[in-house]
Amino acid sequence: MQYLLAFVCGGALCVIAQILIDKTKVTGARILVGYVVVGVLLEAVGVYQSFIDLSGAGATISLTGFGSALAKGAREAVIKDGLWGVLYGGLSATAAGISAALVLAIVWAMLFKSRKK
């Protein structure tokens, strides 16, 4: 049942993004940024954790989950170290994902060469 809920909730986030791409003139980059901001806002008001509890990986793997992790990391760092935690809390909470994206991008760039169309 957990797999089904993860699939449905994660898929619903993707369907919403696809509808925005198809029916509006909003660019993909703005939709991606919007998803991260929505994750931050939902985490800030305390709603996103219940969505994570319901859907598991369907909520944590998506861009809204990344925004939630940023907000959660910043909040925990502020509680621990005061206002300075705002500067590093979100990055330390998402460092593994950011590092993986950078390393994989470098590997991908080394394996394949770009070409003109």
NUTOR-503870 format. One record per atom (N, C-alpha, C, O, CB): x, y, z; residue in three letters. Coordinates in steps of 0.05 Angstrom, whole numbers, plus 32768, in hexadecimal, padded with zeros to 4 digits. Glycine has a CB too. Example, Ala and Ser with C-alpha at 12.3 -4.5 7.8 and 13.67 -1.06 7.14 Angstrom:
81087F8E809CALA 80F67FA6809CALA 81087FBE809CALA 811D7FBE80A9ALA 80E27FA780B5ALA 81017FD3808ESER 81117FEB808FSER 81028001809DSER 810C801780A1SER 811A7FF48072SER 
//
This chain:
80107FE88000MET 800080008000MET 801180198000MET 800A802D7FF3MET 7FED80008018MET 80288018800EGLN 803A802F8010GLN 804580367FF4GLN 8047804E7FEDGLN 8051802A8023GLN 804C80227FE4TYR 805680267FC9TYR 804180347FB8TYR 804780467FA8TYR 805F800C7FBCTYR 8028802B7FBBLEU 801280377FABLEU 800E80547FB2LEU 800B80657FA1LEU 7FF880277FB0LEU 800E805A7FCCLEU 800B80767FD5LEU 802280877FCBLEU 801E809E7FC3LEU 800980777FF4LEU 803A807D7FCCALA 8052808C7FC2ALA 804F80917FA5ALA 805480A77F9BALA 806C807D7FC8ALA 8046807D7F96PHE 804380807F79PHE 802D80957F72PHE 803180A67F61PHE 803C80667F6CPHE 801780937F80VAL 800080A57F7AVAL 800780C27F82VAL 800180D47F73VAL 7FE7809B7F89VAL 801280C67F99CYS 801880E17FA2CYS 802F80ED7F92CYS 802D81057F8ACYS 802080E17FC0CYS 804480DE7F8CGLY 805980E97F7BGLY 804F80ED7F5FGLY 805781017F52GLY 807180D57F7BGLY 803F80DB7F55GLY 803380DF7F3AGLY 802180F77F39GLY 802081047F24GLY 802480C67F32GLY 801280FC7F4EALA 800081137F4EALA 8010812D7F4CALA 800881407F3EALA 7FEF81147F68ALA 8027812E7F5ALEU 803981467F57LEU 804281497F3ALEU 8043815F7F30LEU 805181447F6ALEU 804981337F2ECYS 805281347F12CYS 803C813C7EFFCYS 8040814B7EECCYS 805E81197F09CYS 802481327F04VAL 800D81397EF3VAL 800781577EF5VAL 800181647EE1VAL 7FF481297EFCVAL 800881627F0DILE 8004817F7F10ILE 8018818F7F01ILE 801181A27EF3ILE 800581877F2EILE 803181877F02ALA 804681957EF3ALA 804281927ED5ALA 804581A57EC6ALA 806281897EFAALA 803A817B7ECCGLN 803581777EAFGLN 801D81877EA5GLN 801E81927E8FGLN 803081597EA9GLN 8009818A7EB5ILE 7FF2819A7EAEILE 7FFB81B87EACILE 7FF281C67E9AILE 7FDB81977EC3ILE 800B81C07EBFLEU 801581DC7EBELEU 802681E17EA5LEU 802481F67E99LEU 802681E27ED7LEU 803681CD7E9DILE 804681D07E85ILE 803481D17E6CILE 803981E17E5AILE 805A81B87E82ILE 802081C07E6BASP 800F81BD7E53ASP 7FFB81D47E51ASP 7FF681DD7E3AASP 800181A37E54ASP 7FF081DD7E67LYS 7FD981F07E65LYS 7FE1820D7E6BLYS 7FD0821F7E66LYS 7FC581E87E79LYS 7FF982127E74THR 8001822E7E7ATHR 801A82347E6ATHR 802682237E5ETHR 800482337E98THR 8023824D7E6CLYS 803C82557E5FLYS 805282567E74LYS 806782627E6ELYS 803882707E52LYS 804E824A7E8BVAL 8063824A7E9FVAL 807982377E96VAL 807382207E8EVAL 805782417EBBVAL 8092823F7E99THR 80A8822F7E90THR 80AD82187EA4THR 80A5821A7EBBTHR 80C182407E8CTHR 80BB82047E9BGLY 80C281EE7EACGLY 80D381F67EC4GLY 80CF81EC7EDAGLY 80D081D87E9DGLY 80E582097EBFALA 80F782127ED5ALA 80E682207EEBALA 80EC821C7F03ALA 810C82257ECAALA 80D3822F7EE3ARG 80C2823D7EF7ARG 80B182297F07ARG 80AC822C7F1FARG 80B082527EEAARG 80A882147EF9ILE 809981FF7F07ILE 80AB81F17F1BILE 80A281EB7F32ILE 808D81EB7EF3ILE 80C381EB7F14LEU 80D681DD7F26LEU 80DB81EE7F3FLEU 80DA81E57F55LEU 80F081D77F18LEU 80E082087F3AVAL 80E5821A7F51VAL 80CC821D7F62VAL 80CD821E7F7AVAL 80EE82367F47VAL 80B5821E7F55GLY 809C82207F63GLY 809782077F75GLY 808D820A7F8BGLY 808582227F50GLY 809E81F07F6BTYR 809B81D77F7CTYR 80AD81D97F94TYR 80A581D17FAATYR 80A281BF7F6BTYR 80C681E27F91VAL 80D881E47FA8VAL 80CC81F87FBCVAL 80CC81F37FD4VAL 80F481ED7F9FVAL 80C3820F7FB3VAL 80B782237FC4VAL 809E82197FD2VAL 809A821E7FEAVAL 80B0823D7FB5VAL 808E820A7FC4VAL 807681FF7FD1VAL 807E81EB7FE7VAL 807181EA7FFCVAL 806481F07FBCVAL 809381DB7FE2GLY 809D81C97FF7GLY 80A681D8800FGLY 80A181CF8026GLY 80B381B87FECGLY 80B481EE800BVAL 80BE81FE8021VAL 80A6820A8031VAL 80A682098049VAL 80D082158017VAL 809382148023LEU 807B82218030LEU 806B820C803FLEU 806282118056LEU 806A822F801BLEU 806781F58033LEU 805781E08041LEU 806581D58059LEU 805981CF806DLEU 805081C9802ELEU 808081D48058GLU 808F81CC806FGLU 808E81E18085GLU 808D81DB809CGLU 80AD81C68068GLU 808F81FB807CALA 808F82118090ALA 8075821280A0ALA 8075821980B7ALA 8093822B8081ALA 805E820B8093VAL 8045820B80A2VAL 803F81F080AFVAL 802B81EE80BDVAL 802F8212808FVAL 805081DC80ABGLY 804D81C380B8GLY 803C81AE80ABGLY 8033819B80B8GLY 804481C780D3GLY 803581B28092VAL 802381A08084VAL 8032818A8075VAL 802781748072VAL 801281B08070VAL 804A818F806CTYR 8057817D805BTYR 805F81628069TYR 8060814E805BTYR 80708189804FTYR 806481638082GLN 806B814A8090GLN 80548136808FGLN 805A811E808DGLN 8072815080ADGLN 803B813F8091SER 8025812C808FSER 802381208073SER 801B81098070SER 800B813A8097SER 802A8130805EPHE 802B81268043PHE 804181118040PHE 803E80FD8032PHE 802F813D802FPHE 80588116804DILE 806E8102804DILE 806680E9805BILE 806C80D38051ILE 8088810E805AILE 805880EB8071ASP 804F80D48080ASP 803B80C38070ASP 803B80AB8072ASP 804280DC809BASP 802B80D1805FLEU 801780C3804FLEU 802580B58037LEU 801F809E8032LEU 800280D68045LEU 803680C48028SER 803F80B9800FSER 805C80B0800ESER 806580A47FFBSER 803C80CE7FFASER 806B80B58024GLY 808780AB8025GLY 809880B7800FGLY 809B80D0800DGLY 8088808D8023GLY 80A480A67FFEALA 80B780AF7FEAALA 80A980BF7FD4ALA 80B680CF7FC6ALA 80C480977FDDALA 808F80BD7FD1GLY 808180CD7FBEGLY 808280EB7FC4GLY 807F80FC7FB3GLY 806480C57FBCGLY 808780F17FDEALA 8089810D7FE7ALA 80A581167FEBALA 80AC812D7FE9ALA 807981118000ALA 80B781037FF2THR 80D2810B7FF9THR 80E5810C7FE1THR 80F8811B7FE1THR 80DE80F8800DTHR 80DF80FD7FCCILE 80F080FD7FB4ILE 80EB81157FA2ILE 80FD811D7F93ILE 80EC80E37FA5ILE 80D4811F7FA2SER 80CD81357F90SER 80DA814F7F98SER 80E781527FACSER 80AE81387F8FSER 80D681637F87LEU 80E2817E7F8CLEU 80D4818B7FA5LEU 80E1819B7FB3LEU 80DF81907F74LEU 80BB81857FA9THR 80AF818F7FC2THR 80BC81847FDATHR 80BF81917FEFTHR 8091818A7FC2THR 80C5816B7FD8GLY 80D4815E7FEEGLY 80EF816B7FF3GLY 80F8816E8009GLY 80D881407FE9GLY 80FC81747FDDPHE 811581827FDFPHE 8111819D7FEEPHE 812081A57FFFPHE 812181877FC3PHE 80FB81AB7FE6GLY 80F581C47FF4GLY 80EF81C08011GLY 80F781D08022GLY 80DE81D27FE6GLY 80E181AA8017SER 80DA81A38033SER 80F4819E8043SER 80F781A78059SER 80C8818B8034SER 8107818F8037ALA 812081898044ALA 813081A28049ALA 813D81A5805EALA 813081758033ALA 813081B58036LEU 813D81CF8039LEU 813281DE8052LEU 814181E78063LEU 813B81E08020LEU 811881DF8053ALA 810B81EE8069ALA 810F81E08083ALA 811481ED8098ALA 80ED81F18063ALA 810D81C68084LYS 811181B7809CLYS 812E81BA80A7LYS 813281BD80BFLYS 810B81998098LYS 814181B88094GLY 815D81BC809CGLY 816381D880A7GLY 817181DB80BAGLY 816F81B68085GLY 815781EC809AALA 815B820780A3ALA 814F820B80BFALA 815A821880D0ALA 8150821C808FALA 8137820080C3ARG 812A820380DDARG 813981F680F3ARG 813D82018109ARG 810D81F780DBARG 814381DD80EEGLU 815381CF8102GLU 816D81DD8109GLU 817581DE8120GLU 815881B280F9GLU 817A81E980F4ALA 819381F780F9ALA 818E82118108ALA 819F82198118ALA 81A181FD80DEALA 8178821E8103VAL 817282378112VAL 816C8230812FVAL 8174823F8141VAL 815982458106VAL 815E821A8134ILE 815982128150ILE 8173820B815EILE 817782128175ILE 814681F98150ILE 818681FE8150LYS 819F81F5815CLYS 81B3820C815FLYS 81BE82108175LYS 81AB81E0814BLYS 81B7821C814AASP 81CC8230814AASP 81C3824D8147ASP 81D3825F8144ASP 81DF822A8134ASP 81A982528149GLY 81A0826D8146GLY 819D82768129GLY 819B82668117GLY 81B282808155GLY 819C82908126LEU 8197829B810BLEU 81AB829380F6LEU 81A4829380DELEU 819582B9810DLEU 81C4828D80FETRP 81D8828480EBTRP 81D0826B80DDTRP 81DA826580C7TRP 81F3828180F8TRP 81BF825B80E9GLY 81B6824280DDGLY 81A7824580C3GLY 81A6823380B3GLY 81A5823380F0GLY 819C825D80BEVAL 818E826280A5VAL 81A18260808EVAL 819982578078VAL 8181827E80A6VAL 81BA82678092LEU 81CE8268807CLEU 81D7824C8073LEU 81DD8248805CLEU 81E682788085LEU 81D782398085TYR 81E2821F807ETYR 81CF82078083TYR 81D481F18079TYR 81FB821A808DTYR 81BA820B8091GLY 81A881F58099GLY 819C81E68081GLY 819C81CD8080GLY 819281FF80AAGLY 819181F5806FGLY 818481E88058GLY 819881D98046GLY 819381C3803CGLY 817681FC8047GLY 81B081E58043LEU 81C481D88032LEU 81CF81BF803FLEU 81D481AB8032LEU 81DB81EC802CLEU 81D381C08059SER 81DD81A88066SER 81C981918066SER 81D0817A8066SER 81E681AF8083SER 81AF81988067ALA 819A81848067ALA 81978177804BALA 818F81608049ALA 81808190806FALA 819E81858036THR 819B817B801BTHR 81B58176800DTHR 81B681737FF5THR 818A818E800BTHR 81CB8175801CALA 81E681738010ALA 81E981598000ALA 81F6815A7FEBALA 81FB81748026ALA 81DE81438009ALA 81E2812A7FFBALA 81D5812B7FDFALA 81E181227FCCALA 81D68113800BALA 81BD81367FDEGLY 81AF81387FC4GLY 81BD814C7FB1GLY 81BF81467F99GLY 819381417FC8GLY 81C681627FBCILE 81D481767FABILE 81EE816A7FA1ILE 81F5816D7F8AILE 81D981907FBBILE 81FD815C7FB2SER 821681507FABSER 8212813B7F96SER 822181397F82SER 822581447FC3SER 81FE812A7F99ALA 81F981157F86ALA 81F281217F6AALA 81FB81177F56ALA 81E281037F8FALA 81E281367F6AALA 81DB81437F51ALA 81F3814E7F43ALA 81F6814B7F2BALA 81C681597F55ALA 8205815B7F52LEU 821D81667F46LEU 823081517F3BLEU 823A81537F25LEU 822C81787F5ALEU 8235813C7F4BVAL 824681267F42VAL 823B81187F2AVAL 824A81137F17VAL 824B81127F59VAL 822281127F2ALEU 821681057F13LEU 821681167EFALEU 821A810C7EE4LEU 81F980FC7F19LEU 821381307EFEALA 821481437EE7ALA 823081437EDBALA 823381437EC2ALA 820C815F7EEFALA 824481437EECILE 826081427EE2ILE 826681287ED3ILE 827281287EBEILE 827481467EF9ILE 825D81117EDFVAL 826280F77ED2VAL 825380F67EB8VAL 825F80EC7EA4VAL 825880E17EE5VAL 823B80FF7EB7TRP 822B80FF7E9ETRP 823981107E89TRP 823A81097E71TRP 820F81097EA4TRP 824381277E91ALA 825081397E7EALA 826A812C7E73ALA 827281317E5CALA 825681547E8BALA 8277811D7E84MET 8290810F7E7BMET 828A80F87E68MET 829A80F27E56MET 82A081067E93MET 827480EA7E6CLEU 826D80D37E5CLEU 826280DA7E40LEU 826780CC7E2DLEU 825980C27E6BLEU 825480F07E3EPHE 824780F77E26PHE 824F81137E1DPHE 825381257E2DPHE 822880F67E29PHE 825281167E03LYS 825A81307DF8LYS 8241813D7DEBLYS 823081307DE0LYS 8271812D7DE3LYS 824081577DEESER 822A81667DE2SER 822F81697DC5SER 824681697DBCSER 822581827DF0SER 821B816C7DB5ARG 821E81707D98ARG 820A81847D8EARG 81F581887D9BARG 821B81557D89ARG 821181907D78LYS 81FE81A37D6CLYS 81E981957D5DLYS 81EE817F7D51LYS 820E81B77D5ALYS 81D181A07D5DLYS 81BB81947D4ELYS 81BA819C7D32LYS 81A981947D22LYS 81A0819B7D5CLYS 
//
